Amino acid sequence: MLRYRSRICALTLFPILAAMLLLAAPATAGHAKAETGRQAIVLTAFGTSYPEALQSILHIRDKVAKANPGTPVKLAFTSNIIRRIWQERRSDEAWKKANPGIPEDVLFVRTPLATIADLQDEGYTDIAVQSMHVFAGEEFHDTLTMVAGLRSISTLKPQHKPFKCIVVGRPALGMPGVAHPYAEDIAAATKALKGDVAEAGKMGAALVYMGHGNDFFSTGIYAEFQAAMQAEYDYPVFVGCVEGFPGFDEMLKQLKASGNRKVLMKPFMIVAGDHASNDMAGDEDDAWKVMLEKAGFSVKTELRGLGMIDAWADIYVRHLRDAMAE
């Protein structure tokens, strides 16, 4: 009886399995080969509300646009707060008059998902999303999962799929994986900051970077970058983060051990916005500049985002090119 029931189950399941296989098989028979899709590029960043800091993002955008003539390049900000600020400003005629030159794609900036949806609605089916982040942290993780969700969209007819191809370019300091070893990306990043080391050297000052970091997505990449900078230039370079590891205290301990009493401090962020202006160079008691001065250091701060450095902006151009090629 058991053998008989097994045969009945097999006979019953066979048509179901066959139907599933037919549905899963590519529906290419009887259809012409799909045409190459229209390409577009989306640059994603946290964003900034500081008009002067915005230039770092626009500099990267212009570099990407020049390297990809004829391909539309759109900006997208992940911060809800930042986007709302720009939404309010676009209807504030007095503010716009006092701050001329803000491009439309900033005043009307949207989320990465909304930006991609707009492009798909306009007929773009090949989308390259380039992260303008420093390292593969929380926001980059969210970008990857968003794109994975869009890739997973399936339709009965292949020609109705919203995207033929959608890819993500890695952050400046790379990401885990074997295709592009992140140690090579760190090495490229250290070479891009050669000018900072030379500037600190002329002052006889230690070079200190303030990174953003993340409280619960700390990977140690900042400490590894610090070690790479010290090895590359044989110079006292130290990195600390607003959030996560290494923090101010870890950075300060190493700075004191170096014996340097002069400091050149810069943001290790794409833009020199709120964190750079207030947490790093501000006048409040918890600003890094004030805390270092209280610890006996002579401090010079420079409000310049990484995006303003040609060699750093070129990193994103190369990472985007890699993603588009793959």
FENTA-V231722 format. One record per pair of residues at least 12 apart in sequence whose C-alpha atoms are under 10 Angstrom apart, sorted by the first residue. I is the first residue (numbers start at 0). GAP is how many residues later the second one is. Records with the same first field share a line. If there is no record, write none. Layout:
I->GAP + GAP
This chain:
22->133
23->132
25->130 + 131 + 132
26->129 + 130 + 131 + 132
27->129 + 130 + 131
30->126 + 127 + 128
31->127
32->126
33->124 + 125 + 130
34->124 + 129
35->89 + 90 + 128 + 129
36->86 + 87 + 88 + 89 + 90 + 126 + 127 + 128
37->33 + 34 + 81 + 82 + 84 + 85 + 86 + 87 + 88 + 89 + 125 + 126
38->31 + 32 + 33 + 34 + 80 + 84 + 85 + 86 + 87 + 88 + 89 + 125 + 126 + 127 + 285
39->28 + 30 + 31 + 32 + 33 + 34 + 76 + 79 + 80 + 83 + 84 + 85 + 86 + 87 + 88 + 89 + 126
40->20 + 23 + 24 + 27 + 30 + 31 + 32 + 33 + 34 + 75 + 78 + 83 + 85 + 86 + 87 + 88 + 89 + 125 + 126 + 127 + 279 + 283
41->19 + 30 + 31 + 32 + 33 + 34 + 70 + 71 + 73 + 74 + 77 + 85 + 86 + 87 + 88 + 89 + 126
42->14 + 17 + 18 + 21 + 30 + 31 + 32 + 33 + 34 + 69 + 72 + 85 + 86 + 87 + 88 + 89 + 90 + 125 + 126 + 273 + 277
43->13 + 30 + 31 + 32 + 33 + 34 + 66 + 67 + 68 + 71 + 85 + 86 + 87 + 88 + 89 + 95 + 96 + 99
44->12 + 30 + 31 + 32 + 33 + 34 + 66 + 67 + 85 + 86 + 87 + 88 + 89 + 94 + 95 + 225 + 226
45->30 + 31 + 32 + 33 + 34 + 35 + 36 + 37 + 65 + 85 + 86 + 87 + 93 + 224 + 225
46->28 + 29 + 30 + 31 + 32 + 33 + 34 + 35 + 36 + 59 + 62 + 85 + 223 + 224 + 226
47->29 + 31 + 33 + 34 + 35 + 37 + 38 + 58 + 222 + 223 + 224 + 225 + 226
48->32 + 33 + 34 + 35 + 36 + 37 + 57 + 224 + 225
49->32 + 221 + 222 + 223 + 224 + 227
50->48 + 49 + 50 + 51 + 222
51->47 + 219 + 220 + 221 + 251 + 252
52->217 + 218 + 219 + 220 + 221 + 223 + 224 + 250 + 251 + 252 + 254 + 255
53->48 + 52 + 216 + 217 + 218 + 219 + 251 + 253 + 254
54->47 + 216 + 217 + 249 + 250 + 252 + 253
55->213 + 214 + 215 + 216 + 248 + 249 + 250 + 251 + 252 + 253 + 257
56->18 + 75 + 213 + 214 + 248 + 249 + 250 + 251 + 256
57->17 + 45 + 48 + 249 + 250
58->248 + 249 + 250 + 251 + 254
59->72 + 210 + 246 + 247 + 248 + 249 + 250 + 252 + 253 + 254 + 255 + 256 + 257
60->12 + 13 + 14 + 71 + 246 + 252 + 255 + 256
61->251
62->247 + 250 + 251 + 253 + 254
63->66 + 249 + 250 + 252 + 253 + 254 + 256 + 257
64->252
65->251
66->247 + 250 + 251 + 254
67->249 + 253
71->47 + 52
72->32 + 55 + 56
73->31 + 32 + 35 + 36 + 38 + 41 + 42 + 45 + 55
74->30 + 31 + 33 + 34 + 35 + 36 + 37 + 40 + 54 + 55
75->29 + 30 + 32 + 33 + 34 + 35 + 36 + 37 + 38 + 39 + 40 + 53 + 55
76->29 + 32 + 33 + 34 + 35 + 38
77->31 + 32 + 33 + 34 + 35 + 61 + 64 + 65
78->31 + 32 + 60
79->30 + 31
81->27
82->23 + 24 + 25 + 26 + 27 + 28
83->23 + 24 + 25 + 26
84->22
85->20 + 21 + 22 + 23 + 24
86->19 + 20 + 21 + 22 + 23
87->19
88->18 + 19
89->12 + 14 + 16 + 17 + 18
90->16
111->17 + 31 + 34 + 35
112->30 + 33 + 34 + 37
115->12 + 13 + 31 + 34 + 50
116->33 + 45
119->42 + 43
120->41
122->39 + 40
123->38 + 39 + 40
124->36 + 37 + 38 + 39 + 40 + 41
125->36 + 37 + 38 + 39 + 40 + 41 + 198
126->20 + 36 + 37 + 38 + 39 + 40 + 41 + 197
127->19 + 37 + 38 + 39 + 40 + 41 + 192 + 193 + 195 + 196
128->14 + 15 + 18 + 37 + 38 + 39 + 40 + 41 + 191 + 194 + 195
129->13 + 37 + 38 + 39 + 40 + 41 + 186 + 187 + 189 + 190 + 191 + 193 + 194
130->12 + 13 + 37 + 38 + 39 + 40 + 41 + 185 + 188 + 189
131->37 + 38 + 39 + 40 + 137 + 138 + 175 + 181 + 183 + 184
132->37 + 38 + 39 + 40 + 41 + 136 + 137 + 183
133->36 + 37 + 38 + 39 + 40 + 55 + 77 + 78 + 79 + 87 + 88 + 134 + 135 + 136 + 172 + 182
134->35 + 36 + 37 + 38 + 39 + 40 + 47 + 51 + 78 + 84 + 86 + 87
135->34 + 35 + 36 + 37 + 38 + 39 + 40 + 81 + 82 + 83 + 85
136->34 + 38 + 76 + 77 + 79 + 80 + 81 + 82 + 84
137->75 + 76 + 77 + 78 + 79 + 80
138->75 + 78
139->28 + 29 + 30 + 31 + 35
140->76
142->25
143->23 + 24 + 25 + 26
146->19 + 20 + 21
147->18 + 19 + 20
149->12 + 13 + 15 + 16
150->12 + 13 + 14 + 15 + 16
164->159
165->157 + 158
166->153 + 155 + 156 + 157 + 158 + 159
167->151 + 152 + 154 + 155 + 156 + 158
168->147 + 148 + 149 + 150 + 151 + 152 + 153 + 154 + 155
169->12 + 15 + 145 + 146 + 148 + 149 + 150 + 152 + 153
170->14 + 144 + 145 + 148 + 149
171->13 + 14 + 16 + 17 + 98 + 140 + 141 + 142 + 143 + 144 + 146 + 147
172->12 + 13 + 14 + 15 + 16 + 17 + 48 + 49 + 52 + 142
173->12 + 15 + 47 + 141 + 145
174->46
178->143
179->139 + 142
181->39
182->38 + 41 + 42 + 45
184->40 + 130 + 134
185->35 + 36 + 38 + 39 + 40 + 42 + 43
186->38 + 41 + 42 + 45
187->123 + 124 + 127
188->36 + 39 + 40 + 122 + 123 + 126
189->35 + 36 + 38 + 39 + 40 + 41 + 42 + 43 + 122
190->37 + 38 + 41 + 42 + 120 + 121
191->114 + 117 + 118 + 119 + 120 + 121 + 122 + 123
192->36 + 113 + 116 + 117 + 118 + 119
193->35 + 38 + 39 + 117
194->114
195->12 + 41 + 68 + 69 + 70
196->32 + 33 + 36 + 37 + 38 + 39 + 40 + 67
197->35 + 37
198->65
199->35 + 36 + 37 + 62 + 63 + 64 + 65 + 100
200->34 + 35 + 63
202->59 + 60 + 61 + 97
203->56 + 57 + 58 + 59 + 60
204->30 + 31 + 32 + 55 + 56 + 57 + 58 + 59 + 60 + 93 + 94 + 95
205->29 + 30 + 31 + 32 + 49 + 52 + 53 + 54 + 55 + 56 + 57 + 58 + 59 + 93
206->28 + 29 + 30 + 31 + 32 + 48 + 53 + 55 + 56 + 57 + 58 + 59 + 93
207->18 + 28 + 29 + 30 + 31 + 32 + 43 + 44 + 47 + 55 + 56 + 57 + 58 + 59 + 60 + 91 + 93
208->13 + 17 + 28 + 29 + 30 + 31 + 32 + 42 + 55 + 56 + 57 + 58 + 59 + 60 + 71 + 92
209->12 + 28 + 29 + 30 + 31 + 32 + 37 + 38 + 41 + 55 + 56 + 57 + 58 + 59 + 65 + 66 + 69 + 70 + 78
210->28 + 29 + 30 + 31 + 32 + 33 + 34 + 35 + 36 + 55 + 56 + 57 + 58 + 59 + 64 + 65 + 69
211->28 + 29 + 30 + 31 + 32 + 33 + 35 + 55 + 56 + 57 + 58 + 63 + 64
212->27 + 28 + 29 + 30 + 31 + 32 + 33 + 34 + 55 + 56
213->27 + 28 + 29 + 30 + 31
214->26 + 27 + 28 + 29 + 30
215->27 + 28 + 29
216->26 + 27 + 28
217->25 + 26 + 27 + 28
218->25 + 26
219->24 + 25 + 26
220->24 + 25
221->16 + 17 + 18 + 19 + 22 + 23 + 24 + 46
222->15 + 16 + 17 + 18 + 22 + 23 + 28
223->15
224->12 + 13 + 14
225->12 + 13 + 14
226->12
234->23
235->18 + 19 + 22 + 23 + 24 + 27
236->14 + 17 + 18 + 21 + 26 + 27 + 28
237->12 + 13 + 14 + 16 + 17 + 20 + 27
238->12 + 13 + 15 + 16 + 26 + 27 + 28 + 29
239->12 + 27 + 28
240->26 + 27
241->33 + 37 + 38 + 46
247->40 + 43 + 44
251->36 + 39 + 40 + 43
254->37 + 42
255->39 + 40 + 41
259->37 + 38
260->31 + 32 + 34 + 35 + 36 + 37 + 38
261->30 + 31 + 34 + 35 + 36 + 37 + 38
262->26 + 29 + 30 + 34 + 35 + 36 + 37 + 38
263->25 + 34 + 35 + 36 + 37 + 38
264->15 + 16 + 23 + 24 + 34 + 35 + 36 + 37 + 38
265->14 + 15 + 34 + 35 + 36 + 37 + 38 + 39 + 40
266->13 + 14 + 34 + 35 + 36 + 37 + 38 + 39
267->36 + 37 + 38 + 39
268->35 + 36 + 37 + 38
269->34 + 35 + 36 + 37 + 38 + 39 + 42 + 43
270->32 + 33 + 34 + 35 + 36 + 37
271->30 + 31 + 32 + 33 + 34 + 35 + 36
272->30 + 31 + 32
274->12
275->12 + 25 + 26 + 27 + 28 + 29
276->24 + 25 + 26
279->21 + 22 + 23
280->18 + 19 + 20 + 21 + 22
281->19
287->13
288->12
